[in-house]
Amino acid sequence: MSSSTATAPATAAPPGPRRTAAVPLAAGLAAALLGSLVCAVAVGSSGLGLGQVLRLLAAGLTGGRLAAEEAAAYAIVWEIRLPRAVLAAVVGAGLAATGVAVQAMVRNALADPFVLGISSGASVGANAVLMLGAFASLGVWALSVSAFAAALLAMVLVYLTARTAHGLTPLRLVLTGTAMSYGFSAVTALMVFAAARGEAARSAMMWLLGSLGGATWGSVPIAAVTVLAGLGYLACAAGRLDALAMGDETAASLGVDPDRLRRELFVVTAAVIGTVVAVSGAIGFVGLMVPHLVRMLVGAGHRRVLLVAPLVGALLLVWVDIVSRTLLAPAELPVGVVTAALGVPCFLLLMRRRGYAFGGGR
């Protein structure tokens, strides 16, 4: 989570050198994503070859017949690896898109989806299940339901605390979200510290650092629908986001109500963040790094950025998940550890890149 309260505005900079065309780039990224999903299904410890994986995928899609001895391999492909790969793509797309939205909403180039405190609230709900057995009657849905409910509660608390008679101001929203996040993190740490079972504490830490190990086809549709709905809203609001990024006064002069737009963005991003965190845990750095990388490629216009950023986020997280489950196999690294290991040096290189202005431009 980014806790910085720096006020570096996410404003558009003067035109720089020629950018990569967004539509061809998006088409290439979409093709790369499809190939990466196949690779994610093929890579693993079970010894399945690429040809066999393609045949099993085709059989599942077309209803083709398979030999009885391939039933186990079919289950590995369709019930374990494919839902995990698809969920990684969905979560990566959601985190990247909400990163773009949050940076425009608070006009802070150092903001990311977790700056609102939503993910920390979801962590409290998830740990209530892992440590205290809350919502046990919901079975396999207990973790997701508890995390999402806690995320919504955190959203309400942050909104009510940050709201003033003049609406939601960027600085109050960042400060309130950061403060709430520290408070929720303290509650989570207390739960882990007081855990009577070591395995429960280990599961909690794994979830806090992000993991896609629990992916099932049951968790994919809800996350996918929420992320797609959020992407649809953001695509429609791209022009207003350009105005908001230039400041409230400029936005108002262009006919955009900044307070209303900020409330809408808050609700949409909170819903998407709460949903993806509920199914994957708290995966950091994607929503901070990807928007800057995409702006460097296609410029600061939100229509172009929101076309490319979800694909970059999806592609990134699919490969991060591959690394997390194969680097130390049969052990599995938390996904958030890998995103941080990749994200920190990449972000530092971006900061030192000559001519790159955070929040837009070069």
ChimeraX attribute file (.defattr): number of C-alpha atoms within 10 A of each C-alpha:
attribute: neighborCount
match mode: 1-to-1
recipient: residues
	/A:1	20
	/A:2	18
	/A:3	19
	/A:4	15
	/A:5	17
	/A:6	13
	/A:7	15
	/A:8	15
	/A:9	19
	/A:10	27
	/A:11	23
	/A:12	19
	/A:13	16
	/A:14	9
	/A:15	12
	/A:16	12
	/A:17	8
	/A:18	9
	/A:19	13
	/A:20	13
	/A:21	12
	/A:22	19
	/A:23	13
	/A:24	11
	/A:25	16
	/A:26	18
	/A:27	14
	/A:28	12
	/A:29	19
	/A:30	17
	/A:31	12
	/A:32	15
	/A:33	20
	/A:34	14
	/A:35	12
	/A:36	20
	/A:37	23
	/A:38	19
	/A:39	18
	/A:40	22
	/A:41	24
	/A:42	22
	/A:43	18
	/A:44	17
	/A:45	10
	/A:46	9
	/A:47	9
	/A:48	15
	/A:49	12
	/A:50	14
	/A:51	10
	/A:52	15
	/A:53	21
	/A:54	16
	/A:55	15
	/A:56	23
	/A:57	19
	/A:58	12
	/A:59	14
	/A:60	15
	/A:61	9
	/A:62	9
	/A:63	9
	/A:64	11
	/A:65	9
	/A:66	13
	/A:67	6
	/A:68	8
	/A:69	8
	/A:70	12
	/A:71	12
	/A:72	9
	/A:73	16
	/A:74	20
	/A:75	13
	/A:76	19
	/A:77	24
	/A:78	18
	/A:79	14
	/A:80	17
	/A:81	22
	/A:82	22
	/A:83	22
	/A:84	27
	/A:85	24
	/A:86	22
	/A:87	27
	/A:88	32
	/A:89	27
	/A:90	27
	/A:91	30
	/A:92	28
	/A:93	31
	/A:94	31
	/A:95	33
	/A:96	30
	/A:97	32
	/A:98	33
	/A:99	31
	/A:100	32
	/A:101	29
	/A:102	28
	/A:103	26
	/A:104	28
	/A:105	30
	/A:106	29
	/A:107	26
	/A:108	24
	/A:109	25
	/A:110	24
	/A:111	29
	/A:112	29
	/A:113	29
	/A:114	30
	/A:115	28
	/A:116	32
	/A:117	31
	/A:118	32
	/A:119	35
	/A:120	33
	/A:121	30
	/A:122	34
	/A:123	29
	/A:124	24
	/A:125	27
	/A:126	31
	/A:127	27
	/A:128	22
	/A:129	20
	/A:130	23
	/A:131	20
	/A:132	14
	/A:133	13
	/A:134	16
	/A:135	16
	/A:136	13
	/A:137	9
	/A:138	12
	/A:139	8
	/A:140	12
	/A:141	14
	/A:142	19
	/A:143	24
	/A:144	24
	/A:145	20
	/A:146	23
	/A:147	30
	/A:148	28
	/A:149	18
	/A:150	24
	/A:151	29
	/A:152	22
	/A:153	16
	/A:154	26
	/A:155	26
	/A:156	15
	/A:157	18
	/A:158	25
	/A:159	20
	/A:160	12
	/A:161	15
	/A:162	19
	/A:163	16
	/A:164	11
	/A:165	5
	/A:166	7
	/A:167	13
	/A:168	23
	/A:169	18
	/A:170	22
	/A:171	16
	/A:172	18
	/A:173	24
	/A:174	28
	/A:175	19
	/A:176	21
	/A:177	26
	/A:178	24
	/A:179	17
	/A:180	23
	/A:181	24
	/A:182	15
	/A:183	15
	/A:184	22
	/A:185	19
	/A:186	14
	/A:187	17
	/A:188	25
	/A:189	18
	/A:190	11
	/A:191	19
	/A:192	22
	/A:193	11
	/A:194	11
	/A:195	17
	/A:196	12
	/A:197	10
	/A:198	11
	/A:199	12
	/A:200	17
	/A:201	20
	/A:202	14
	/A:203	15
	/A:204	25
	/A:205	18
	/A:206	21
	/A:207	27
	/A:208	27
	/A:209	20
	/A:210	23
	/A:211	27
	/A:212	23
	/A:213	18
	/A:214	13
	/A:215	21
	/A:216	19
	/A:217	15
	/A:218	11
	/A:219	20
	/A:220	19
	/A:221	13
	/A:222	13
	/A:223	24
	/A:224	21
	/A:225	14
	/A:226	20
	/A:227	28
	/A:228	15
	/A:229	14
	/A:230	21
	/A:231	22
	/A:232	12
	/A:233	14
	/A:234	23
	/A:235	18
	/A:236	11
	/A:237	17
	/A:238	18
	/A:239	14
	/A:240	19
	/A:241	26
	/A:242	19
	/A:243	24
	/A:244	27
	/A:245	27
	/A:246	17
	/A:247	18
	/A:248	18
	/A:249	13
	/A:250	14
	/A:251	18
	/A:252	14
	/A:253	10
	/A:254	12
	/A:255	10
	/A:256	18
	/A:257	16
	/A:258	24
	/A:259	18
	/A:260	12
	/A:261	16
	/A:262	23
	/A:263	15
	/A:264	15
	/A:265	22
	/A:266	22
	/A:267	16
	/A:268	21
	/A:269	29
	/A:270	26
	/A:271	19
	/A:272	27
	/A:273	29
	/A:274	31
	/A:275	30
	/A:276	31
	/A:277	30
	/A:278	27
	/A:279	29
	/A:280	25
	/A:281	29
	/A:282	26
	/A:283	29
	/A:284	25
	/A:285	26
	/A:286	29
	/A:287	30
	/A:288	26
	/A:289	23
	/A:290	29
	/A:291	32
	/A:292	28
	/A:293	18
	/A:294	25
	/A:295	26
	/A:296	22
	/A:297	20
	/A:298	24
	/A:299	27
	/A:300	27
	/A:301	17
	/A:302	26
	/A:303	18
	/A:304	20
	/A:305	26
	/A:306	26
	/A:307	20
	/A:308	28
	/A:309	31
	/A:310	31
	/A:311	27
	/A:312	25
	/A:313	26
	/A:314	29
	/A:315	24
	/A:316	21
	/A:317	26
	/A:318	25
	/A:319	18
	/A:320	20
	/A:321	25
	/A:322	21
	/A:323	18
	/A:324	22
	/A:325	21
	/A:326	15
	/A:327	11
	/A:328	10
	/A:329	12
	/A:330	10
	/A:331	10
	/A:332	17
	/A:333	20
	/A:334	24
	/A:335	30
	/A:336	26
	/A:337	19
	/A:338	20
	/A:339	22
	/A:340	17
	/A:341	12
	/A:342	15
	/A:343	19
	/A:344	13
	/A:345	11
	/A:346	13
	/A:347	18
	/A:348	10
	/A:349	11
	/A:350	18
	/A:351	14
	/A:352	9
	/A:353	11
	/A:354	9
	/A:355	11
	/A:356	17
	/A:357	20
	/A:358	24
	/A:359	26
	/A:360	25
	/A:361	23
	/A:362	23
